Amino acid sequence: MAQSEIMSGACGMTTKVTATMEGKVCRLEIESSCKAIQAIAAELGEVDPYREISFRQGLPRILEMGHKHCFHTACPVPVGILKAVEVAAGLNLPKDPVIKVSR
């Protein structure tokens, strides 16, 4: 199991993701204060982690849902969901990605 807590930035929305492997699929529980992310959660009950980690088989399903439901292209939540899936599947280490923006 892996968890991600995503603070999206200027919008002030937060999302909590729990990713749990069951056989070859990763089950997702997503709680968010954002309606767009709630719509993603409603469509994404489970994913195939090996399809999610590469663009070689087309756009990963998590990013497809981000494209479909998120209004802001720089929303970090779809990537945060992907990170939880990778860690739950043993395909990546549980390290925090960091984006620092300044002016």
Summary of the structure (lengths in Angstrom):
residues: 103
radius of gyration: 12.9
end to end distance: 37.1
largest distance: 45.9
contacts: 290
relative contact order: 0.22
helix: 33%
strand: 24%
